[in-house]
Amino acid sequence: MANPILIGKGAKDSVILPKFCNRHGLIAGATGTGKTVTLQSLAESLAAIGVPVFMADVKGDLAGMSQIGGGNPKVEARAEQLKLAPLNYQSFPVTFWDTFGEKGIQVRATISEMGPLLISRMLDLNDTQEGVLNIAFKVADDQGLLLLDLKDLKAMLNWLGDNPQAVQTEYGNVTSATIGTIQRQLLVLEQQGGEQFFGESALDIADLIRQTPDGRGMINILAADKLMLSPKLYSTFLLWMLSELFEVMPEAGDLDQPKLVFFFDEAHLLFTDAPKALLEKIEQVVRLIRSKGVGIFFVTQHPLDIPDSVLSQLSNRVQHALRAFTPRDQKAVRTAAETFRKNPKFDTEEVITQLGIGEALVSVMDTDGTPTVVDRVFIKPPLSRLGAITPEERTRCINASTLVTKYSETIDRESAYEKLMNRAAQIEQEQAAQQDAEPERQAPARRTDSIFESVLKSTMRAAGSQFGRQIIRGVLGGLFGKRR
């Protein structure tokens, strides 16, 4: 069994048992109170015992984990205060990822993997528009048409818009106005970078769950400073990654330590304006994914940012200072205090507003599986560099990864767009040839199938043996059981 992980020191050492890291956690606090340092220190400790970590770097200051620490007077002072000096400064194994391919290895997902529910959230669709998007996915799934990139989805929507009668009886009504709205939203998504991160080679989740030859866990850092310019895109993309982990990882049971710990920074973006149906599915994923050996730590400013149904599942809490300037702030302080098991030595609600930088209230799972009494601690300083790195340091780290070659090339294999376009062209040629062979006739013979119906039937026959008649989707609408 792995040794306990030191979080910080107060009246006593505050430690977390690795076996309870899959019971999820919350790192909260106002801006500038030390959340990032807590995240970095905890990620280092997990990696040191062989647990891979994933985190999004929204400000660029987590990249320093790839470099050896030292030379920071505040870190040295904190180490002396906690009697941890001299610190064994070191770097940690880091793989940089980037949906834009600029500050890390290109990370992509396919449209089919993302699924209609998450695509609808990305596009901010209403119920009617989401219903039509579901029809597009359903038709594609039933006919074995893979939707890999944006042009595949556009082609599928174009066919629906041009031939609504072909699907009306079996799938439901489709209007050109609704199709047009979805297409306009797809254009916005494309301008935000969707053309780059939808396609293949798609991310293989197994590449996030790696160890180095010396047994340390890989720290996966998603460069998210540019992605954060589109908050809904950021939160939906990370939610997709969680859903992929949930779908593809096998049941693990009780482990001595998790297979992966996922830090979800700016977690409030995940829940803001999320429809009830999506919130219920997020709650389901959070509840069940721990049985796959995955721990999730939500990082945000206020506990109020997390719905009660999810907050109740977060057994490990690190609460940095909160400010009580507004009624909402005061409510957040009360909420945070009420989630802790009381310590008779201090007033939790009062202390939350008095905590200094790098100081926090901590409660984790005890050896018997119950929350510990809340303790006031100073967070253990990281061993790697605090802050950003130079472009040259990042480039060296990226090029050193064995995964660069795997994801460097964009693959555009035959999918929905090609199959629909090719077959439509073939049918048009056949019709033209028929008319040329019968010049005396003023109009072609009446056909029982529209071009769209012919395309779908022909494509289904061609694709059926390769893909199967129907694609199976998981809890958040992504492909279940994988597809490559």
PEGI-V365774 format. One record per residue. N is the residue number from 0. SS is DSSP state (@ for helix, = for strand, . for the rest). PHI is phi in whole degrees, 0 to 359 (NA if undefined). BURIAL is # if it has 24 or more other ideal C-beta (glycine too) atoms within 12 Angstrom, else .. Layout:
[[N;SS;PHI;BURIAL] [N;SS;PHI;BURIAL]]
//
This chain:
[[0;.;NA;.] [1;.;293;.] [2;.;292;.] [3;.;301;#] [4;=;264;#] [5;=;284;#] [6;=;268;#] [7;=;185;#] [8;=;229;#] [9;.;223;#] [10;.;298;.] [11;.;212;.] [12;=;292;.] [13;=;257;#] [14;=;232;#] [15;=;239;#] [16;.;279;#] [17;@;306;#] [18;@;294;#] [19;@;256;#] [20;@;289;#] [21;@;274;#] [22;@;273;#] [23;.;71;#] [24;=;200;#] [25;=;226;#] [26;=;242;#] [27;=;231;#] [28;.;154;#] [29;.;293;#] [30;.;302;.] [31;.;85;.] [32;.;265;#] [33;.;119;#] [34;@;299;#] [35;@;295;#] [36;@;295;#] [37;@;299;#] [38;@;301;#] [39;@;295;#] [40;@;296;#] [41;@;292;#] [42;@;296;#] [43;@;300;#] [44;@;296;#] [45;@;294;#] [46;@;299;#] [47;@;296;#] [48;.;261;#] [49;.;98;#] [50;.;264;#] [51;=;295;#] [52;=;228;#] [53;=;236;#] [54;=;209;#] [55;=;260;#] [56;=;259;#] [57;.;277;#] [58;.;242;#] [59;.;85;#] [60;.;259;#] [61;.;263;#] [62;@;297;#] [63;@;299;#] [64;@;297;#] [65;@;279;#] [66;.;238;#] [67;=;292;.] [68;.;282;#] [69;.;118;.] [70;.;81;.] [71;.;251;.] [72;@;301;.] [73;@;292;.] [74;@;295;#] [75;@;298;.] [76;@;296;.] [77;@;292;#] [78;@;297;#] [79;@;295;.] [80;@;300;.] [81;.;269;#] [82;.;59;.] [83;.;252;#] [84;.;286;.] [85;.;279;.] [86;.;283;#] [87;.;272;.] [88;.;300;#] [89;.;198;.] [90;.;263;#] [91;.;231;#] [92;.;292;#] [93;=;231;#] [94;=;246;#] [95;=;269;#] [96;=;238;#] [97;=;204;#] [98;.;293;#] [99;.;259;#] [100;.;70;#] [101;.;260;.] [102;.;245;#] [103;.;181;#] [104;=;297;#] [105;=;300;#] [106;.;246;#] [107;.;233;#] [108;=;225;#] [109;.;269;#] [110;@;301;#] [111;@;297;#] [112;@;294;#] [113;@;294;#] [114;@;84;#] [115;@;293;#] [116;@;295;#] [117;@;285;#] [118;@;298;#] [119;@;299;#] [120;@;293;#] [121;@;302;#] [122;@;272;#] [123;.;58;#] [124;.;275;#] [125;.;276;.] [126;@;298;.] [127;@;295;.] [128;@;295;#] [129;@;297;#] [130;@;298;#] [131;@;293;#] [132;@;297;#] [133;@;298;#] [134;@;297;#] [135;@;301;#] [136;@;293;#] [137;@;295;#] [138;@;299;#] [139;@;298;#] [140;@;297;#] [141;@;296;#] [142;.;261;#] [143;.;68;#] [144;.;264;#] [145;.;283;#] [146;.;259;#] [147;.;261;#] [148;.;226;#] [149;@;295;#] [150;@;291;#] [151;@;295;#] [152;@;293;#] [153;@;298;#] [154;@;298;#] [155;@;296;#] [156;@;292;#] [157;@;298;#] [158;@;297;#] [159;@;297;#] [160;@;295;#] [161;@;278;.] [162;.;224;#] [163;.;296;#] [164;@;292;.] [165;@;293;#] [166;@;242;#] [167;@;300;.] [168;@;295;.] [169;@;273;.] [170;@;245;#] [171;.;127;.] [172;.;287;.] [173;.;228;#] [174;.;249;.] [175;@;295;.] [176;@;296;.] [177;@;294;#] [178;@;302;#] [179;@;298;.] [180;@;297;#] [181;@;297;#] [182;@;297;#] [183;@;295;.] [184;@;292;#] [185;@;295;#] [186;@;296;.] [187;@;298;.] [188;@;300;#] [189;@;297;#] [190;@;292;.] [191;@;277;#] [192;@;115;#] [193;@;299;#] [194;@;298;#] [195;@;276;#] [196;@;260;#] [197;=;255;#] [198;.;149;#] [199;=;233;#] [200;.;285;#] [201;.;280;#] [202;.;299;#] [203;.;266;#] [204;@;304;#] [205;@;299;.] [206;@;286;#] [207;@;271;#] [208;.;248;#] [209;.;234;#] [210;=;237;#] [211;.;279;.] [212;.;304;.] [213;.;271;.] [214;.;91;.] [215;.;277;#] [216;=;282;#] [217;.;284;#] [218;=;262;#] [219;=;264;#] [220;=;242;#] [221;=;271;#] [222;=;292;#] [223;.;239;#] [224;.;296;#] [225;.;283;#] [226;@;298;#] [227;@;293;#] [228;@;294;.] [229;.;238;#] [230;@;305;#] [231;@;292;#] [232;@;296;#] [233;@;301;#] [234;@;292;#] [235;@;291;#] [236;@;296;#] [237;@;292;#] [238;@;295;#] [239;@;300;#] [240;@;298;#] [241;@;297;#] [242;@;294;#] [243;@;297;#] [244;@;300;#] [245;@;297;#] [246;@;284;#] [247;@;264;#] [248;.;278;#] [249;.;283;.] [250;.;300;.] [251;.;243;.] [252;.;71;.] [253;.;278;.] [254;.;246;#] [255;.;290;.] [256;.;204;#] [257;.;290;#] [258;.;281;#] [259;=;199;#] [260;=;241;#] [261;=;248;#] [262;=;263;#] [263;=;255;#] [264;=;284;#] [265;.;52;#] [266;.;296;#] [267;@;299;#] [268;@;294;#] [269;@;293;#] [270;@;255;#] [271;.;296;.] [272;.;60;.] [273;.;286;#] [274;.;294;.] [275;@;303;.] [276;@;298;.] [277;@;289;#] [278;@;300;#] [279;@;296;.] [280;@;287;#] [281;@;297;#] [282;@;302;#] [283;@;296;.] [284;@;297;#] [285;@;298;#] [286;@;292;#] [287;@;265;#] [288;@;290;#] [289;@;294;#] [290;@;288;.] [291;@;269;#] [292;.;86;#] [293;=;248;#] [294;=;254;#] [295;=;239;#] [296;=;246;#] [297;=;272;#] [298;=;243;#] [299;=;201;#] [300;.;277;#] [301;.;244;#] [302;@;301;#] [303;@;295;#] [304;@;290;#] [305;.;254;#] [306;.;301;#] [307;@;303;.] [308;@;295;.] [309;@;269;#] [310;@;302;#] [311;.;293;.] [312;.;265;#] [313;.;263;#] [314;.;274;#] [315;=;249;#] [316;=;238;#] [317;=;235;#] [318;=;250;#] [319;.;275;#] [320;.;297;#] [321;.;238;#] [322;.;257;.] [323;.;250;.] [324;.;272;.] [325;.;238;.] [326;@;304;.] [327;@;294;.] [328;@;299;.] [329;@;296;.] [330;@;294;.] [331;@;296;#] [332;@;297;#] [333;@;297;#] [334;@;299;#] [335;@;299;#] [336;@;295;#] [337;@;288;.] [338;.;279;#] [339;.;264;#] [340;=;282;.] [341;.;299;.] [342;.;253;#] [343;.;295;.] [344;.;275;.] [345;.;204;.] [346;.;271;.] [347;@;301;#] [348;@;298;#] [349;@;289;.] [350;@;294;#] [351;@;304;#] [352;.;275;#] [353;.;251;.] [354;.;297;#] [355;.;272;.] [356;.;295;.] [357;.;81;#] [358;=;247;#] [359;=;206;#] [360;=;266;#] [361;=;231;#] [362;=;217;#] [363;.;229;#] [364;=;284;#] [365;.;280;.] [366;.;300;.] [367;.;266;.] [368;.;85;.] [369;.;249;.] [370;=;295;#] [371;.;284;#] [372;=;299;.] [373;.;299;#] [374;=;230;#] [375;=;264;#] [376;=;226;#] [377;=;262;#] [378;=;290;#] [379;.;297;#] [380;.;288;#] [381;.;290;#] [382;.;262;#] [383;=;266;#] [384;.;292;#] [385;.;270;#] [386;.;106;#] [387;.;283;.] [388;.;237;#] [389;.;280;.] [390;@;303;.] [391;@;294;.] [392;@;296;#] [393;@;295;#] [394;@;300;.] [395;@;298;.] [396;@;293;#] [397;@;297;#] [398;@;293;.] [399;.;282;.] [400;.;285;#] [401;.;285;.] [402;.;265;#] [403;@;303;.] [404;@;296;.] [405;@;300;.] [406;@;249;#] [407;@;284;.] [408;.;259;.] [409;.;276;.] [410;=;255;.] [411;.;236;.] [412;.;279;.] [413;.;293;.] [414;.;218;#] [415;@;303;#] [416;@;301;#] [417;@;295;#] [418;@;295;#] [419;@;293;#] [420;@;291;#] [421;@;295;.] [422;@;291;#] [423;@;297;#] [424;@;296;.] [425;@;297;.] [426;@;295;#] [427;@;298;.] [428;@;295;.] [429;@;297;.] [430;@;293;.] [431;@;296;.] [432;@;296;.] [433;@;295;.] [434;@;293;.] [435;@;295;.] [436;@;285;.] [437;.;232;.] [438;.;295;.] [439;.;288;.] [440;.;274;.] [441;.;279;.] [442;.;212;.] [443;.;294;.] [444;.;301;.] [445;.;296;.] [446;.;257;.] [447;.;281;.] [448;.;248;.] [449;.;286;.] [450;@;303;#] [451;@;299;#] [452;@;296;#] [453;@;296;#] [454;@;300;#] [455;@;296;#] [456;@;294;.] [457;@;294;#] [458;@;294;#] [459;@;299;#] [460;@;296;.] [461;@;288;.] [462;@;269;#] [463;@;304;.] [464;@;290;.] [465;@;271;.] [466;@;252;#] [467;.;88;.] [468;.;288;.] [469;.;220;.] [470;.;269;#] [471;.;262;.] [472;=;247;#] [473;.;269;#] [474;.;296;#] [475;.;254;#] [476;.;89;#] [477;.;278;#] [478;=;298;#] [479;.;253;.] [480;.;89;.] [481;.;70;.] [482;.;207;#] [483;.;279;.]]
//
